[in-house]
Amino acid sequence: MANLLSSGFTKVAQNKRYIFWFWVLNLTLAEFGTAAFRRGAHAILDRSLYADRLVESFDLGVLIELISKPEFGTLKSMAYPSLYFGFMFFLTTSVVLPGIFTGYASTYRLPREEFFRACGRNLWRFIRILITAGVIMGVLAALLFAANDAIAKKAEESTNEKLPFELQVIGLAVIFLTMATLRVWFDLAEVDTVLNDQRAVRKAIAEAFRHTLRSLVRLLASYVVVTIIAAVVLLAGLWIWMKFVAPENVFGAFVVAQITLLLLLVPRFWQRGIAVSYWQERMLIPFAANVITKPVPVPVGAPVELPTPEAPPPLSTLPIEPPPS
């Protein structure tokens, strides 16, 4: 597990530019997604005393009354842009992940041409993997949550008052581990599809499933450790925001929130780096076409040694005069 964590983090540290551009993409789409809510809030709060109560502290009653005003607009007009741009961020992530996997597996800085070539070549393959993952995860999550609720309701008949709560917490932990296992499975399928140039997506999914079962403890433990680190980063960002940023300091709140979001991108890319490290360790097909190496540059004007051609074999001696008839 420690080897996977260190090698995965090394790949993230060597390709920090991917995290930065994802943060810029997230910030840009969030700006467009919240534009409708921001315009509606400015139209009322700029000319109302409600702004003072929201600046000093968060007041849920004031927020509900603000949303209920007719001049604020409908909730659909506020929610739909956020959903649209959230889906756009998810789609963009799926489009550029093949290039990120190729960059993680390469031994040199991947040029833009190769990055976007990998994205375009694997676009339809990734869409098929995402559809398969969405169906399997959705069905399994619905079944697990329904079973957890049924067990908790059945436990309410017991005389132990803490039993329903304890069983529900245990059920949530089982659901989390199950979803993390599915995440490992399809991350390996995506990596194998890109780096092995696997056209048959079902073969990549089947191969990733076998490796997930074979190294489940190692892979799952690595993903859980990274998830715990992400939770610690989130709690630390919220604590700094509440402890050191004044409610009226909008700029300070913006800076702390964006730094926290930027740091939260690191665990996401770290998990993808772990998947690439495991693929290079256990799933790499030893073909020269799949090994990405840095081309050796030849300096201009350098003497080039050419192989000396071998002398042709001697020809047989031909007679000068034709033989007598």
Secondary structure, DSSP 4 states (H G I P E B T S, - for coil): -HHHHHHHHHHHHHTHHHHHHHHHHHHHHHHHHTHHHHHHHHHHHTTSTHHHHHHHS--HHHHHHHHHSGGG--HHHHHHHHHHHHHHHHHHHHHHHHHHHHHHH-SSPPPHHHHHHHHHHTHHHHHHHHHHHHHHHHHHHHHHHHHHHHHHHHHTTSS-SSHHHHHHHHHHHHHHHHHHHHHHHHHHHHHHHHHTT-S-HHHHHHHHHHHHHHTHHHHHHHHHHHHHHHHHHHHHHHHHHHHHS-TT-HHHHHHHHHHHHHHHHHHHHHHHHHHHHHIIIII----GGG---PPPP--TT---PPPPPPPPPPPPPPPSSPPP-
